[in-house]
Amino acid sequence: MNDNIRDKLSGVFPPMVTPFKNDEIQYDAIIENVEKMNQTGLRGYFVLGTNGEYKALTTEERNRVLKTVVASASEDKIIMAGTGAESTKETIELSIKAAEIGAHMVSLLMPHFFAKKMDDRALATYILDVAEESPVPVLIYNNPSVAAGVLVSEEVIKRVSGHPNVLGMKDSSKGNFKKYLKAASPDFYVLAGSANFFLDLLIEGGIGGVLSLANVFPDECVRLYQLFVENKIDEAKKLSDRLIALNKEVSGTYGVAGVKAAMDIVGFRGGDPRRPLFPLTDDEKKELAKKLRGSGFWKE
């Protein structure tokens, strides 16, 4: 079981975007993106996360987006689904539904509406309660930048990492992954939530990454992982530096709208974000295209 879980998490996952046009989801664009990504070495897809703007979707839309990805994904791809909600009850219900649709595992962004009350006891209990009821394994999604500053502590990892249905963490916080790796049980796996420290995490003992840039350049992100696996560390560091520089220009500067615009530029279908988020202006898109061209990863 644990070897199987490790295999399922080892590699690169893109946090799938939800393409919009006039605030309506473009399901045909999701299908097109998945069909193209099926031809790459991506390990699978993380659906309904931050880049998927899942907080801007209705429950019905979330389920349909997940169904669309599951139906379009090739059999070798692993599907993670974001199911974190503000209550334990709703999170359990969403996790059960995601499993019914076909997700192989669920990812929990921490509750944060009552951020001041989300101490170690509250977060650990939330994770363990969901893990007890979820039909599929649970992955913690640690991203304080979109969770009102709520940060999963090492103590929480110590408390939950031994549970047989808590398999690991997608860590998008800054500068904490070494602490989590040290605090976790041997069967708890940590994935990078950013290209900015993906290689560093792999070197320290992490096993994969959920990288926004994999929506734009999946082959290059997978190449970085393969170089690490092949122990070609010097070559991996050179590629990592290039990806980090570009990542800062894309998602670092423009956020979700930048990732979507970059996808459109290179041939995927990113679409617009959903309001109140704005798409990039024409001038910003031109500047972004220049950055993509300059990276060497894309040629018109």
C-alpha positions as CSV (number, residue, x, y, z in Angstrom):
1,M,0.0,0.0,0.0
2,N,2.7,2.5,1.0
3,D,4.9,1.6,-2.0
4,N,1.8,2.0,-4.2
5,I,1.1,5.5,-2.7
6,R,4.7,6.6,-3.2
7,D,4.5,5.6,-6.8
8,K,1.3,7.4,-7.3
9,L,2.8,10.6,-5.9
10,S,6.2,10.5,-7.5
11,G,6.5,13.0,-10.3
12,V,4.9,16.2,-11.5
13,F,1.3,17.2,-11.3
14,P,-0.1,20.4,-12.9
15,P,-2.7,22.3,-10.7
16,M,-5.3,22.3,-13.5
17,V,-6.8,25.7,-14.4
18,T,-10.5,26.2,-15.0
19,P,-10.9,28.1,-18.3
20,F,-13.6,30.8,-18.4
21,K,-15.1,32.9,-21.1
22,N,-17.6,35.5,-20.0
23,D,-17.6,33.8,-16.6
24,E,-18.8,30.5,-18.0
25,I,-16.6,27.4,-17.7
26,Q,-15.2,26.2,-21.0
27,Y,-15.5,22.4,-20.5
28,D,-14.2,21.7,-24.1
29,A,-11.0,23.6,-23.2
30,I,-10.5,21.4,-20.1
31,I,-10.9,18.3,-22.3
32,E,-8.4,19.7,-24.9
33,N,-5.9,20.5,-22.2
34,V,-6.1,17.1,-20.6
35,E,-5.9,15.3,-23.9
36,K,-2.7,17.2,-24.7
37,M,-1.2,16.6,-21.3
38,N,-2.0,12.9,-21.5
39,Q,0.8,12.7,-24.1
40,T,3.4,14.0,-21.6
41,G,5.2,12.3,-18.7
42,L,3.1,14.1,-16.1
43,R,2.2,11.8,-13.2
44,G,-1.4,13.1,-13.0
45,Y,-3.6,16.1,-12.4
46,F,-4.4,18.2,-9.4
47,V,-8.0,19.4,-10.0
48,L,-9.9,22.1,-8.0
49,G,-6.9,23.8,-6.4
50,T,-5.8,27.4,-6.3
51,N,-5.1,27.6,-10.0
52,G,-8.4,25.9,-10.6
53,E,-10.1,28.8,-8.8
54,Y,-12.2,26.3,-7.0
55,K,-13.4,28.8,-4.4
56,A,-15.1,30.7,-7.3
57,L,-17.0,27.5,-8.4
58,T,-20.4,26.3,-7.2
59,T,-20.5,22.7,-5.9
60,E,-22.2,21.6,-9.0
61,E,-19.5,23.2,-11.2
62,R,-16.7,21.6,-9.1
63,N,-18.2,18.2,-9.6
64,R,-18.6,18.7,-13.3
65,V,-15.0,20.0,-13.7
66,L,-13.7,16.9,-11.8
67,K,-15.9,14.6,-13.9
68,T,-14.6,16.2,-17.1
69,V,-11.0,15.7,-16.1
70,V,-11.6,12.1,-14.9
71,A,-13.3,11.2,-18.1
72,S,-10.6,12.7,-20.3
73,A,-7.5,11.5,-18.4
74,S,-5.6,8.5,-19.6
75,E,-5.6,5.5,-17.3
76,D,-2.0,6.0,-16.1
77,K,-2.7,9.5,-14.7
78,I,-3.5,10.0,-11.0
79,I,-6.2,12.4,-10.1
80,M,-6.1,14.6,-7.0
81,A,-9.2,16.6,-6.1
82,G,-9.4,19.6,-3.9
83,T,-12.2,19.1,-1.4
84,G,-11.2,21.4,1.5
85,A,-14.1,23.4,3.0
86,E,-14.7,25.5,6.1
87,S,-16.5,22.7,8.0
88,T,-15.4,19.2,8.6
89,K,-18.8,18.0,7.6
90,E,-18.8,19.6,4.2
91,T,-15.2,18.5,3.5
92,I,-16.2,14.9,4.2
93,E,-19.2,15.1,1.9
94,L,-17.1,16.7,-0.9
95,S,-14.4,14.0,-0.4
96,I,-16.9,11.2,-0.6
97,K,-18.4,12.7,-3.8
98,A,-14.9,13.2,-5.3
99,A,-14.2,9.6,-4.7
100,E,-17.4,8.6,-6.3
101,I,-16.6,10.6,-9.4
102,G,-13.2,8.9,-9.7
103,A,-10.6,10.9,-7.8
104,H,-7.8,8.7,-6.5
105,M,-7.0,11.0,-3.6
106,V,-8.3,14.3,-2.1
107,S,-6.4,17.4,-1.1
108,L,-7.4,19.6,1.9
109,L,-6.8,23.3,2.0
110,M,-7.0,24.2,5.7
111,P,-10.1,26.0,7.0
112,H,-9.4,29.7,7.5
113,F,-12.5,31.7,7.9
114,F,-11.9,31.6,11.7
115,A,-8.2,31.8,11.2
116,K,-7.4,32.9,14.7
117,K,-9.0,29.7,16.0
118,M,-7.2,27.3,13.7
119,D,-4.6,26.2,16.1
120,D,-2.7,22.8,16.1
121,R,-5.6,21.0,17.8
122,A,-8.2,22.3,15.4
123,L,-6.2,21.5,12.3
124,A,-5.0,18.1,13.4
125,T,-8.5,17.1,14.4
126,Y,-9.9,18.4,11.1
127,I,-7.4,16.4,9.1
128,L,-7.9,13.2,11.1
129,D,-11.7,13.4,11.1
130,V,-11.8,13.7,7.3
131,A,-9.2,10.9,6.9
132,E,-11.4,8.6,9.0
133,E,-14.4,9.1,6.6
134,S,-12.8,9.6,3.2
135,P,-13.0,6.6,0.9
136,V,-9.6,7.7,-0.7
137,P,-6.3,8.9,0.8
138,V,-6.0,12.5,2.1
139,L,-3.3,14.9,1.1
140,I,-2.8,18.1,3.1
141,Y,-2.7,21.3,1.1
142,N,-0.5,23.8,3.0
143,N,-0.8,27.2,1.4
144,P,-1.1,30.1,3.9
145,S,-1.0,32.7,1.1
146,V,-4.6,31.8,0.1
147,A,-5.7,30.6,3.5
148,A,-5.7,33.8,5.6
149,G,-2.2,33.0,6.8
150,V,-3.1,29.6,8.3
151,L,0.1,27.6,8.3
152,V,0.3,23.9,9.1
153,S,2.9,23.4,11.9
154,E,5.4,20.6,12.4
155,E,3.4,19.5,15.4
156,V,0.3,18.9,13.2
157,I,2.4,16.8,10.9
158,K,3.7,14.8,13.8
159,R,0.1,14.2,15.0
160,V,-1.4,13.2,11.6
161,S,1.4,11.7,9.5
162,G,1.0,8.3,11.2
163,H,-2.6,7.9,10.1
164,P,-2.9,5.3,7.4
165,N,-5.2,7.5,5.3
166,V,-3.1,10.6,5.5
167,L,-0.6,10.1,2.8
168,G,1.3,13.4,2.6
169,M,1.3,17.2,1.9
170,K,1.5,19.6,-1.0
171,D,3.5,22.4,0.6
172,S,3.2,25.8,-1.0
173,S,4.5,27.7,2.1
174,K,7.9,29.4,2.0
175,G,10.9,27.8,3.7
176,N,9.2,25.1,5.7
177,F,9.6,21.8,3.8
178,K,12.7,20.7,5.6
179,K,10.9,20.9,9.0
180,Y,7.9,18.9,7.6
181,L,10.2,16.2,6.2
182,K,11.9,15.9,9.5
183,A,8.6,15.8,11.5
184,A,6.8,13.3,9.3
185,S,6.5,9.6,9.7
186,P,8.4,7.5,7.0
187,D,5.2,6.8,5.1
188,F,4.2,10.5,4.8
189,Y,5.3,12.1,1.5
190,V,5.9,15.8,0.8
191,L,5.4,17.4,-2.6
192,A,6.6,20.9,-3.6
193,G,3.8,23.4,-4.4
194,S,6.1,25.6,-6.4
195,A,8.9,25.3,-9.0
196,N,10.8,27.7,-6.9
197,F,11.9,25.0,-4.5
198,F,11.0,21.8,-6.4
199,L,14.5,20.5,-6.9
200,D,15.6,21.5,-3.4
201,L,12.8,19.5,-1.9
202,L,13.6,16.5,-4.1
203,I,17.2,16.6,-2.9
204,E,16.0,16.7,0.7
205,G,13.7,13.7,0.4
206,G,10.5,15.0,-1.2
207,I,9.0,12.9,-4.0
208,G,7.1,15.2,-6.4
209,G,5.7,18.5,-7.2
210,V,2.4,20.3,-8.0
211,L,3.8,23.0,-10.2
212,S,1.7,25.8,-11.8
213,L,4.3,26.1,-14.6
214,A,3.5,22.5,-15.6
215,N,0.3,23.8,-17.1
216,V,2.5,25.8,-19.5
217,F,5.6,23.7,-20.0
218,P,4.8,20.2,-18.7
219,D,7.6,18.5,-20.6
220,E,10.3,20.8,-19.1
221,C,9.0,20.3,-15.6
222,V,8.9,16.5,-16.1
223,R,12.4,16.7,-17.5
224,L,13.7,18.3,-14.3
225,Y,12.2,15.5,-12.3
226,Q,13.8,12.9,-14.6
227,L,17.2,14.5,-14.3
228,F,16.9,14.3,-10.5
229,V,15.9,10.6,-10.7
230,E,18.9,9.9,-13.0
231,N,21.1,11.7,-10.5
232,K,22.2,14.3,-13.1
233,I,22.1,17.0,-10.4
234,D,24.3,19.6,-12.2
235,E,22.1,19.5,-15.3
236,A,19.0,19.5,-13.1
237,K,20.2,22.6,-11.3
238,K,20.7,24.5,-14.5
239,L,17.2,23.6,-15.7
240,S,15.8,24.4,-12.3
241,D,17.3,27.9,-12.4
242,R,15.7,28.6,-15.8
243,L,12.3,27.3,-14.6
244,I,12.5,29.3,-11.4
245,A,13.3,32.5,-13.3
246,L,10.3,31.9,-15.6
247,N,8.0,30.9,-12.8
248,K,8.6,34.2,-11.1
249,E,7.7,36.1,-14.3
250,V,4.5,34.1,-14.9
251,S,2.7,33.1,-11.7
252,G,4.9,35.2,-9.4
253,T,4.1,38.5,-11.2
254,Y,0.6,37.8,-12.6
255,G,-0.9,35.0,-10.5
256,V,-3.5,32.7,-12.0
257,A,-4.3,35.1,-14.8
258,G,-0.6,34.9,-15.8
259,V,-0.6,31.1,-15.9
260,K,-3.8,31.1,-18.0
261,A,-2.4,33.7,-20.4
262,A,0.9,31.8,-20.8
263,M,-1.1,28.7,-21.6
264,D,-3.0,30.5,-24.3
265,I,0.3,31.8,-25.8
266,V,2.0,28.4,-26.0
267,G,-1.0,26.5,-27.4
268,F,-3.0,25.3,-24.4
269,R,-6.3,26.8,-23.5
270,G,-6.1,28.9,-20.3
271,G,-9.0,31.2,-20.9
272,D,-9.9,34.1,-18.6
273,P,-10.1,34.0,-14.8
274,R,-13.6,34.3,-13.2
275,R,-14.5,37.7,-11.9
276,P,-13.6,39.6,-9.8
277,L,-10.2,38.6,-11.1
278,F,-9.1,40.3,-14.2
279,P,-7.4,38.8,-17.2
280,L,-4.1,40.3,-18.4
281,T,-4.2,43.4,-20.5
282,D,-3.0,43.2,-24.1
283,D,0.2,45.0,-23.2
284,E,0.8,42.5,-20.3
285,K,0.2,39.6,-22.7
286,K,2.8,41.0,-25.1
287,E,5.3,41.4,-22.3
288,L,4.6,37.9,-21.1
289,A,5.0,36.5,-24.6
290,K,8.4,38.2,-24.7
291,K,9.4,36.5,-21.4
292,L,8.3,33.1,-22.6
293,R,10.2,33.5,-25.8
294,G,13.3,34.7,-23.9
295,S,13.1,31.6,-21.7
296,G,14.1,29.3,-24.5
297,F,11.2,26.9,-23.7
298,W,8.9,28.3,-26.4
299,K,9.3,29.3,-30.0
300,E,6.5,30.7,-32.1
